[in-house]
Amino acid sequence: MSEVPEEVRALAARRDEARGRRDFAAADAIRDQIRSLGYDVTDTADGPQLAPAAPAAPPSATRLRAADVQSVLDRPPAFDVSVHWLVEGWRDDILRGIDSFAAAGAPGRSVQHVVVDLTDEPGEWPDGVEAIDLESGTGWADARNAGLMRSLGGIVLVVDGCVEAVGDVAGPLAAALGDPSVGIAGPFGIVSDDLREFRESEGPRVDAVEAYLMAMRRELVVDGLRFDSKFAFYRSADIELSFRVKAMGLATLVVPVPVRRHEHRMWTVTPPDVRERLSKRNFYRFLDVWRGRDDLLERSRAE
């Protein structure tokens, strides 16, 4: 960092302090200042690292609308597992997740990684990763659904960039989904007594599996299982999907798997007032569809 201008180093220090206070909005604003001065900042265990910024890439003429992504669901499976990632920023988090699955997450299984990228940031992905560049502003559910359309794995994992595999993740999930009565499986489950308040649960039977990591059989995706496209923000989209699976008579199941969960970026960087407004909108959407379906909760308890 000795050749980096003092002004840039001072900004990097201020940004590090803001991150320490968890003031991520301020940290992002300072990052943009640093970028405007011609430098990129990368957070490492040893502190912020600065390097000359790569030239900004022009908006890609090849960016697709979600509706224009070509489906491969009419093809037979070509992999054991499809792992789906969504880039709304924080590319390094996704790279960490992909690397973790290559190292430990699916031993002995063939894996397809599908990355849906909503940013214009330049960068490369590891060999074999399928990257889909979608228009900036595409909603969370539409982006996730576009990735699902490219599924060629027998089981499909929807994974958030906060998740890092530290052992065999695919094996226990595949085993659970081998039971045809199970529709969705994952390590993070929630339950409700009244469809209005949800709380974490170790299950094994739960009312919803959270989309930090959720797995399903490809056949459900082939049959049309998708996230509700009304969910432009991620909150409650996983609950709504879980309830559609439960309405099919299938279980949503907590399956412990070895993962490490890091900071969930979209939660922490979204201003609290915006986060609350978008979360309420999504939850009301869930209630509009599922209000009065307490029978699904009763059935989950009875089983």
Secondary structure, 3 states (H helix, E strand, C coil): CCCCCHHHHHHHHHHHHHHHCCCHHHHHHHHHHHHHCCEEEEEECCEEEEEECCCCCCCCCCCECHHHCCCCCCCCCCEEEEEEEEECCCHHHHHHHHHHHHHHHCCCCCEEEEEEECCCCCCCCCCCCEEEEECCCCCHHHHHHHHHCCCCEEEEEEECCCEEECCCCHHHHHHHHCCCCEEEEECCEEEECCCCCEEEECCCEECEECCCEEEEEHHHHHCCCCCCCCCCCCCCHHHHHHHHHHHCCCEEEECCCCEEECCCHHHHHCCHHHHHHHHHHHHHHHHHHHCCCHHHHHHHHHC
